[in-house]
Amino acid sequence: MKRLKQYARRFGYARLLSILLLIVLLGVRVADPLPLEELRVRTFDMYQILQPRVTTQRPVVIVDIDEKSLGKLGQWPWPRTRVADLVKQLTNLGAAAIAFDIVFAEPDRLSPALAADTFANLDEDTRTKLRVLPSNDQVLANVLKASPVVLGESGLPRAMPQVALKLPSTGLATLGGDPRPFMLNFPGLLRNIPVLEEAAPGRGLFTIRTERDGIVRRVPMIMQAQGELMPSLTFEMLRIVTKSGTILIKSDEAGVKSVAVPGFEVPTDRNGQLWVHFNRHDAARYVSAVDVLEGRVGADMISRKLILIGTSAVGLLDVKTTPVDPVMPGVEVHAQVLESALTRSVLSQPNYALGAELLAAILFGIAIIWLAPVLSAFALLAFGAVIVCIMVATSWYFYTQYRILMDFTFPLLSSTAIYLVLVFGSYFREQAQRRRIRSAFGQYLSPALVEQLAQSPEKLVLGGEERDMTIMFSDVRGFTSISESFKHDPQGLTSLMNRFLTPLTNAILDRKGTIDKYMGDAIMAFWNAPLNDKAHQINACEAALDMIDRIEVLNVEREQEAKANGKPFIPMHVGIGLNTGTCVVGNMGSDLRFDYSVLGDAVNLASRLEGQSKSYGVPIIAGSKTALVAKDKFAILELDFITVKGKKEPEVIYAIAGREDMAQSPHFQRLRNLTIEMLSCYRNRDWDGALAAIAKGRTADETHSLKALFDLYSERIAAFRETPPPENWDGVFALTTK
């Protein structure tokens, strides 16, 4: 045991773990869970998107029961006599084979005998004449006998009652092992009515099973349905064209390899499904059924072609999603299967592909295990890049040159997993250093800053940088009254503050803000540091409005609690100041203790604006630089033109009243126009005009949200009438309080 430990230590625990991981991953690939399969098929989808199949010839024509045909000839289903006319016309035009992407599971309700028994007000002589006429189904059956037609059938998830008589079936032969255990198996089979089944030269399943994500990538060529081995609609057409009596199924121990008729061998996956080589929807494949019936389609379009009769009408709900088209009629999927087979451009994922993928994973995995401890980090990264390029290029080469689907995702994933295990040792050492930093500084720095320092320890220095930032200050209005109600309950006051500060903090953080500090019931926050935020003004305004909304929710909860406990309720309101400007931000403090904070005139102005929110009677006041950016996305009202103590330049300040929906409302637009009129008159010393605008504003202000603002200007105007402002007064109000 001791020697084994010494050998393991010498060889490297990471190498041993990597070898064990490689073995486990190989087992996972053999099991092939759904996420791994989905990754693989998504990669193959990307190949088809990048290089879809090129249409070189059109051996298939779709006779489309489209909206035009339904509009002209009536809703589906049509009388079988009309379907017979359609088949007869196609046969006369020289169609090589005709297949229905439709099932005729019930007798035609418009047959003469059924009409005789169903229609009212018919005399007995008419009923007798109708009963002796051949049924519409027999008319169609007679046409089918004389035409190269394949009837469509459908696999179902539940068993269906079957007729007692023996219906025709396609001859099937196997070469190799028994393919049945690998095939798709449908418990039920929906057939056509017996008279049609007996008359048609061929029958095939048109059922397409979409994959887990709803995309059609593979179409079964051979499958089981209610205990019977059945060919697909498209492969049965190839059998009819080649006049073969039997379809050959080739298989081995791994599953089905291919299906064949003389002249055609189509490779399949182990379940007997063909990987369809798609190209994009092509309207040139289609002719309208009504045009065929009315003789507007020439023989050059139909002669020696394989004809699929189906529908693209939206109301008939036969649409699929393919790797190259989000919406494609199901009948066109069958057409693309035939085109791929007839032009020798089918895709395949041979049974040996799994062995090739496992071998690639083993070779690349061992190479990484051997070289990782030897190579430098850069050299190992370069080696990994070369491996990735080789795998991707090889897979792409097989797809483009041989139409073989070779998966590179599993070897890539396994190699990546092994690489990650091998670099874990050095990574662990680096993480240990980061844990020491978190432990040393986590007690007095914010979590975001601690993480930043852990990632970049060189930032543990004093100093800062200049940035254009948006600053926020918020404070509780009437906090003294609230705190007095908790005079004998300090724990209750602490609980209330935490309950109050938590939603406000979350509102700031949710909008990419950084909390600078808490100052009792006040919060200071900023945007655009430490991480860049190009929309910092917008995010700050959104955060401010979110804070108001969350406080309203909290007030509703507290009011209900107060009523339940029989206590008085004092609502909580906040005032918020926002300002944008150039600030210095960084680690500030002493050699022993410092914080990530912000300084500058913009910070001071934001604090002053928060303090004035009560005077102007609005919850959010913003400086001009903030409002200028936010004006197109928020409801903004100009409040005043002020100078603050210690600053010479005046500042236009604004109220953030709401979001864009409020800004577009007629009520807000009228209030805004009235405040603009009031300010214009006020600054031009038109006191009567200003008071008139205020009176109109009070009438329009149904919620009294601007009452304090109108009162403020009314008081100023009254004061100016007693003591007029100086001659050089330009409307600026000097803000002297902090």
Buried (B, 14 or more C-beta within 10 A) or exposed (E): EEEEEEEEEEEBEBBBBBBEBBEEBBEBBEEEEEEBEBBBBBBBBEBBEEEBBEBEEBBBBBBBBBBBBBEBBEEEBBBBBBBBBBBBBBBEBEBBBBBBBBBBEEBBEBBBBBBBEEEEEBEEEEBEEBEEBEBBBBBBBBBBEEBBBBBBBBBBEEEBEEEEEEEEEBEBEBEEBEBBEBBBBBBBBBBBBBBBBBBBBBBBBBBBEEBEEEBBBBBBBBBBBBEBBBBBBBBBBBBBBEEBEEBBBBBEEBBBBBBBBEEBBBBBBBBBBBBBBBBBBBEEBBBBBBBBBEEEBEEEBBEEBBBBBBBBBEEBEBBBBBBBBEEBBBBBBBBBBBBBBBBEBBBBBBBEBBEBBBEBBBEBBBBBBEBBEEBEEEEBEEBBEEBBEBBBEBBBEBBEEEBBBBBBBBBBBBBBBBBEBBBBEEEEEEEEEBEEBBEEBBEEBBEBBBBBBBEEEEBEEEEBEEBBBBBBBBBBBEBEEBBEBBEEEEEEBEEBBEEBBEBBBBBBBEBBBBBBEBEEBBBBBBBBBBEEBEBBBBBBBBBBBBBBEBBEEBBEEBEEEEEEEEEEEBBBBBBBBBBBBEBBBBBBEEEEEBBBBBEBBBBBBBBBBBBBBBBBBBBBBBBBBBBBBBEEBBBBBBBBBBBBEEBEEBBBBBBBBBBEEBBEEEEBEBBBBBBEBBBBBBBEBBBEBBBBBBBBBBEBBEEEBBEBBBEBBBEBBEEBEEEEEEEEEEBBBEBEEE
